[in-house]
Amino acid sequence: MTRKLFISVVDDNLSVRESLTELLRGFGFYAEAFPSAETYLASGALSQTECLILDMAIPGMGGLGLRRELKRRGLDTPIILMTADMGDEERRRIMTKYEVVACLVKPFETAPLLEAISAVVLLLATRASLRKS
């Protein structure tokens, strides 16, 4: 990765937040973590986030509720969803309906996460290129 991406992690599980944030920082990304969708929405990170790693099953408005709220606010932040249990067909449906970059099933290895982040970097580069033309 040549670009130092700002990644926000939203997950209600403290150990997931801490380990994922530490991993991302170890790979050279800026990373911040939040325990809920509401906390994230109230943070200053909202305008800085270039990639959102989001647990689907967080209390409160939930991961997909947060996705809808971001769309309502006109924000098209690339999202990588995390879920504890979901079949391939359901993941494809969610990815299409909510326009997310990837849907990772917990626990997941580092390689699929980095592949998803690479897809986000490519998406952001494509968007920037289209804005220039």
Sequence and secondary structure as in RCSB ss.txt:
>XXXX:A:sequence
MTRKLFISVVDDNLSVRESLTELLRGFGFYAEAFPSAETYLASGALSQTECLILDMAIPGMGGLGLRRELKRRGL
DTPIILMTADMGDEERRRIMTKYEVVACLVKPFETAPLLEAISAVVLLLATRASLRKS
>XXXX:A:secstr
  S  EEEEE S HHHHHHHHHHHHHTT EEEEESSHHHHHTSGGGGT SEEEEETT STTHHHHHHHHHHHTT 
   EEEEESS  HHHHHHHHHHHT SEEEESS  HHHHHHHHHHHHHHHHHHHHHHH 
